[in-house]
Amino acid sequence: MLAVLQSVADALVPARAGRDALRRPNPVTASMRHSQIPTAVLLALLIGTAQAGQPVTPAAMSAYADQLLDQQKIARDGPGITVLVARGDRLLFKGARGMASVELGVPMQPDNLLRIGSVTKQFAAATLLRQIDEGKAKFDDPLSRFLPDYPNGANITLLQLLNHTSGVKSYTGIPGYMGNPVRRDLGTAELIQEFKDLPADFPPGEKWAYNNSGYVLVGAVVEAISGKRWYQALDEALLKPAQITSVQFEAGDQLFKGMARGYTLNGAGQVAPAGLLSMTQPHAAGALISNTEGLWRWNQALHGGKLISKASYERMTTPEGPAKASNYGFGIAAAKLRDQVLLTHNGGIHGFVSTLNYLPASQTTVVILRNSDGPGLNMDLVARKLAAFAIGAPFAEHKAVAVPPEQLKSAEGLFARDGKQTRTLRFKDGVLQSQRTGGGVTKLMPLGQDRFAFPDSLSELQLERGADGKVVALRVFNNGESDGERWVLSGELPPERAFISLSSAQMQALVGDYSSPQFSIKVFIDDKGRLLGQAPGQPSFELLASTPRQAHVPQVGAQLDFSAEDGKAGSVTLTQGGQTLVMPRR
């Protein structure tokens, strides 16, 4: 449930709202099986059904999903995924790849159960909203009404817990907590005791910050009102009436038929069992399991107006106050896809990651569940492509074209937007590179006619030239949206930073584990003698030194300043995307 740092089009590190982590012998198994025509050929025959905004057929969707998953190169003998795409009541695709158990060689099946992490939050939120609908609570009720002994509870409202504006310290960010402490079985009161007396991050309602403690408190309020465990109240109030049986709390003393095993990557980059975790700890912030169909049925019931009142649903899906800038409602984030509203949430927990998307305009659901928290699958990209295809507005596949070097070099310069952000375009090693303030270096893929694609994303960049043929501005179209950000040429290309080589002793002084409540990083030397840094669940990056105590990660636009005491550094300061974090050595 710690924020997972994602590398996106501009290699920005801060995670989007709702993405977090609490730390096949046979091809895809699908509900709609097509004939033995090769996928590429079948897709070419059926692709017409996805054009001009027309709904696709299950056969076309199946062929496209097969092709898209082939591109991800998911190992047949490694951790797997389950995928579902539906439009309203119509199932378009349900399939699986990889292994549910790598050790036993058990292939993943479409109906396997997996942990869904923070997708749990919308279930907890909807349960509390149901109680509000029944007159048992109000949005502006203070937390102290339900938990009288909670510090400052008189100034924290239920609304602030629901939309991450309470300022309560998130327990998953406590240094060292995600190690042995998270393995303990704790009751609700015991879990709250872990963070209740810690200093708040900010006064209630002042700003937005993703917060797992807030949803533990949501669960506690649900329990105080119902007199039952939060997941029992959820089941009785919402799941049973909707006849949803595959969404469950993963109790540690029960067996769950079809439950997939979770995996991670060890320090050598090899598949390994996920870290141990008591599922009492993620609580209402992330302790549910489900299969893809259960989440589809949940989307139908929740967004179909069958679970909570219209007024509560509007509040749940409409960001407000300090949460508006982060596009976050209650357990649901609002985004855009093909200029349509996209309601979404991602989850990450020891050994598993998940995505649940919904397009209200077409009642389209996309679910992807994965039994590994390691890198290797661009889940958001796959989910967006599947959804766009399902609504008949597929994204074109990017294909690089040859562009003369002099044409690429003519695009070099410093560009500015809104007087706050800058972006550099630099021609280097035969390619045009883009780097936004606080972001990483991205090698652009030329598409022709001064248009470029950001690799492994749906975003594109278009150059604008004046009458003299010189570049005067550029537009960035994020995730294929039609309205592009305009960046105006504002200056000459700045010089590149120079890097130095460190001695073995200088590198050893930096090696270690560093952690803050928000983030942690491991610095180590690999077998090739390179100094590397790695965040939990993320790939490692080489650290390039500009001084013996300052290193950089150009790929993600990060700077690491190690403290200057003699011997081993006692802390490191991470600067990235306008944010600064101090992480003491553990």
Helices and strands as residue ranges (DSSP letters): E 2-3, E 20-21, H 39-46, G 47-50, H 58-72, E 81-87, E 90-97, E 99-101, E 106-107, E 114-115, G 117-119, H 120-133, G 143-145, G 153-155, H 158-162, G 171-173, G 180-183, H 188-193, H 212-226, H 230-234, I 235-239, E 248-249, E 263-265, E 271-273, H 283-286, E 288-290, H 292-303, H 310-317, G 321-326, E 333-337, E 340-349, E 352-359, E 364-370, H 379-390, H 405-409, E 413-417, E 421-428, E 431-436, E 441-443, E 445-448, E 451-453, E 460-465, E 471-477, G 478-480, E 485-491, H 504-508, E 512-515, E 520-525, E 531-534, E 541-542, E 544-547, E 550-553, G 554-556, E 558-562, E 571-576, E 579-584
